[in-house]
Amino acid sequence: MLELWNDRNGTLSFSVSSDGFRFYEALRARGKPAEIVVREMMSLLDADAFKRRFPRASGKWELAYRLLWSDDTNEHITAIGHHCREALIEFADELLAIHQVPPPHPRSQIRWIASKS
């Protein structure tokens, strides 16, 4: 979808192909960017594979989601934030366990996982 080349000065240049423009128009037709992100995230978080692989994180995301779309959302803003934070922590813990990353240094653990990708 992108055509890349170096010009005379060695500068990387690109051009969007007609396929790229068609793809972009198809994305725009799907809705506003924020709506697309929400739909994509929900489809990922709601997938059975994610729920099986990351059950604790999935449970926390579901709690936050239910409160976010409840009738009294404003009363639960703090709880929603806490559930989201806990979901991220649970996700990281479950991911580290899957990859058998030894404790105790979080930054080195993230680098270790990234090096395996």
N, C-alpha and C positions, 0 to 999 in steps of 0.2 A: 504494500500500500504506500510505502515511501520509497522513492528512488534516491539513493545517496551517492555522492561523488565528491572528490576533492577538486577545487578549482586550481587555477595556475599558481596561486599563492599558498596552496596547501590547506585552504580553509574548507572545512566540511560543509557541503551544501546539500539541500534536499528539495524534492518536489513531491507533492502529494499526487498519487495516481488517481485515475477516474474511479477505480475500486475503492480507494481511500475516501473520496468524496461521497460515494454511495453509502459506505459504511457509516460515515459521520452523519449523514442525513437519516439513516435508519436509527442511529442512537438518539438523535434529536427528536425523532418521532415518538420515542418511548416515553417522553415526559421531561419534566424539569430535572436538572442534575441532582438536586437533593432527593427528589422522589426516586430516581433511579438508584442512587446509593442505598437508600433505605430498603428498597425492594431486593437489591442484590445481597445486601447484608442479611436481611431476614431469610432469604432463600438459603444462604450458606449456614446460618445459625440454626435454622429449622431442619436442616438435612439430617436424616438418620445417621449418616456416616459421622457427622460432627458430634451428634449426641452420644454415639457409642464410643468415639475416641476421646471425647472430653466431657464426660458426664457431669462433673462438678461445675465446670465453667458453664455448660449449657443450662444447668439448673438455675444458676445465678442470673444469666441473661434472661431466662424466662420470667423470673421474679421481677426484674427491672422492667421488662416489656409489659407485663400485666399491669404494673403500677402506672407506667407511663400512659397507657391508654385507658386507665380507669376513669370513672366519673369525677373522682376527687384527686386528680393528678397533683394539683398545687400543694395539697397536704402531704404528699409523699416525695417531694423533690429531693430532700436529703436522703431518704431511703433508696430512691432510684440511683442516685450518685454512688451510694455505698455499695449497692448490688453490682453496679457496673465496675467499680474498682475491684471488688471481690472476684468478679468474673474474670477480669484480666489477670489477677493474681493466681486464681485457680487454673486458668488456661496456661500460664507460664509454668506453674508447678507440674501440671499434667504433661506438657510438652517436654519439660526437662526429664521427667520420669520415663517417657517413651524413648527418648534418646539416651537414657542412662548417663546423664551428665552428673559428674560428681560435685557435691557441694564444696565450699561454701561461698564462692565468689560469683555474684550475679553477672557482672560484666564479662568475666572470663567464660561463664557458661553460655552467654548469648553468642560470644565470638566463636565458641566451640561448635555450637549448633550451626552458625552461619558457615563455618568452614566445611561442614558436612554436606551442605546443599549444592 
